[in-house]
Each structure stands twice: as structure tokens, then as C-alpha cells.
Amino acid sequence: MTLAAKVRTHKISRNATLSASGYNMVGAESPAIEAMTDFLRINAVHVESSASIVEANARMISRGVRMLMVSSADDRVDGLITARDILGEKPLQVAQMRGCKRSELLVADLMTPVASVDTLYLNEVMNARVIDILDALKQLGRQHILVEDLDPASGLPRVRGLFSATHIGRLLGVPVLGFELASTFAEIEAALAN
């Protein structure tokens, strides 16, 4: 491999130390965009509505996420499904009502359809703070909120990214676990107060 003339490799310095974490820590007043998962930089994790909930759960685990975009074969967004949708009470209720096994349910049976999905517009996010996003999530009672903009090539709307309460908590240095939204927001708010 040949490196460009302006770039050369060197041996690491003997007295080099690790960078201290927290240098670029996100806070309540930080620009919201700093806490957004940007799908221009990171691939959105998605699943088709015809997949089983077992497959969807396995994909969440393998990719380390708690929400999947539900898309059709032509990449159109059909909705979203969360770990809470799959692992909560809803699958048991639906399976019981239909007289089938939980494992026989499909993503389409449990997902939040696109008509019920709330989004933020990117141009508004550009002027928001992290605390504004947390307030929006708390008001909606949701762990995630999508960010939408227009594709410059086609002029059509596209899902540009998302905000996750768990991700914001990690950025703030708060371990956020479980499904309980009230405690999730309480932990994040306590971290912001410090």
C-alpha cells in the first residue's frame, strides 16, 4: 500500500498516554445535532415487516440497538419496532387473541405503523439543544424519535436520523437500561443537574 506523499507513518512516542474521555462530552445545552444518529454516517438498521419477531429481536441484539426501522423491499419506511414491542406484554396479548404462539408473530403484527410515527424536521433540530430533544421524547413518552429531511437528489422526504434516550444517556455518561421510561428520563435529568 502506498501512502500519499503528505502522509507518513511514525513510531508511537514512548511517553504517549490515552486521551481522556469526556473531552467532547454532550450536555443539556449542547447542540442537539451532536446527539443525533445520522444515517448519512451510520447505516440505519432495518427489517422487513414480513420478518418474524424472533428474527427482529436477533437483529437488534446482533447490531446492539433497541429499535429497527421497518421497511419495504423498495426501502420505503413502513414503521418501526422496538425491543419493548417485541419483549413486552403486547406480543403475548396478540398471540393469545389470535390463538397462536408468540414466536409465530411477524413484525407487521407489532410494529408502530408509519402513520403513527412522530418525527422532527432536520432544519428545526439544527437550532435545538439536547435538552429540547429530551423534552420532546419525554412529552411523547417514547425512547426514540426520528429526524426527517428532504433528499437533495429527489426532493422527496427521507429519514435522516434518529434520537435515542439511551444514546443521549450514554453521551451524558448515564447508564440507561430497561424499558421503564420514567426512570430513564429521571436518570438523564439527574445527570444534567450535576
Salt bridges, closest charged atoms under 4 A:
GLU29 OE1 - ARG129 NH1 2.83
ASP38 OD1 - ARG160 NE 2.79
ASP109 OD1 - ARG98 NH1 2.77
ASP132 OD1 - ARG129 NH2 2.80
ASP149 OD1 - ARG158 NE 2.67
ASP149 OD2 - ARG160 NH1 3.21
GLU189 OE2 - LYS138 NZ 2.60
